[in-house]
Amino acid sequence: MEIKFEHVDFSYQKVNCNKNEVFKDLNATFKEGKLYGIVGSSGSGKTTLLELIDGLLIPTNGQIKIGDFTLSSDIKSSNVNEIRSNIGIVFQNAESQFFNNTVYDEIAFSLVYYNYHIDEINKRVRDVIKMVGLNEFDLSKNPLHLSKGEKRKLAIAIALVHNPKILLLDEPTVGLDGHSKDNLMKLLRLLKSRYHKTIILSSHDTDFLHLVTDYVYVLNDKNVVLEGSKYDVFKETKKLKKYGVKSPKVIEFSNKVLDKKNIK
């Protein structure tokens, strides 16, 4: 499912009636079946962009086209719910999504809400925990008793269980060790290649983004300031530094070798 931002403005309304403008005339396209990275300094709007796609926030002006749907300032709440049925989102703080007593109930919650048959619920829950790397004996655990890596896996399982066409992840590698990052990378590649999902990652972890993404957007000063394939974007080390973005270590190393030894 393709996502297209067309001349999107967005502002947070403050209590004193002042506006905090986050985006001004933002244009961006996320094609179906591709994996995108969103980078930028803190406060550049990375999380806001994901929440706009998910319908948690609505554009002040302009529109966001998601497949055949359109998000704009005059959209009805019923249409927002229909759009969100195609989207799974994983927030930075995984624990903020948990409110049931067991892992099973957390994953099954949305399916119960939409009146899925119990057999279908059981099948989907067990399929999705295998996909994200959890075990069946984890189903009876309290979600808050899981490790950081397991909580992140659970949050992804919750987002995936209703088989969304779009997956949004906000800082997905925070708190993960190297092994968990490797597992996440394999999962994202599987979701893209086998299931053709549109995946968007917002992250400061440019090393991870350099490994998994196809295309990168850099946000700064209320708009996209740099975009392109990960190779084209991440080689722009001076520009990235200007926008408060750290270059991937592999790029920094290759540039050092080039400068000192003149070896590409």
Salt bridges, closest charged atoms under 4 A:
GLU6 OE2 - LYS65 NZ 3.82
ASP9 OD2 - LYS24 NZ 3.64
GLU21 OE1 - LYS222 NZ 3.10
ASP25 OD1 - HIS7 ND1 2.72
ASP54 OD2 - ARG84 NH2 3.00
GLU95 OE2 - LYS151 NZ 2.26
ASP119 OD2 - HIS117 ND1 3.80
GLU120 OE2 - ARG124 NE 2.79
ASP127 OD2 - LYS123 NZ 2.77
GLU136 OE1 - ARG126 NE 3.35
ASP138 OD1 - LYS141 NZ 2.90
GLU171 OE2 - HIS204 ND1 2.60
ASP205 OD2 - LYS181 NZ 3.08
ASP207 OD2 - LYS249 NZ 3.06
ASP214 OD1 - LYS192 NZ 3.00
ASP232 OD1 - LYS235 NZ 3.96
GLU252 OE2 - LYS246 NZ 3.70
